[in-house]
Amino acid sequence: MVVHLYNHAFFTIMSRYKHLFFDLDNTCVPYKDKEPNKRLIELFETLKDMDFKLILFSNAPKKRIAPFKRALNVDSLAGAR
């Protein structure tokens, strides 16, 4: 849950980082999902509000990651291996 992001120890550690990378399939969402769920949207918005640069990646083709890139308004890398 997003509330855990405000844990002081977590924030202290994460304050050293500027970029966070997220794997799409079977990490952020199940492979069958075609768009981000509310929980993922809220998480990404919270992290962006904390000034993190977010990058979504997947080994799936560009057409798979594109709807998530648009909905979450983040950079992405498709075909990552």
Secondary structure, DSSP 8 states (H G I E B T S, - for coil): -GGGGG-HHHHHHHTT--EEEEETBTTTB-TT-SS--HHHHHHHHHHHHTT-EEEEE-SS-HHHHHHHHHHHT-EEE-S--
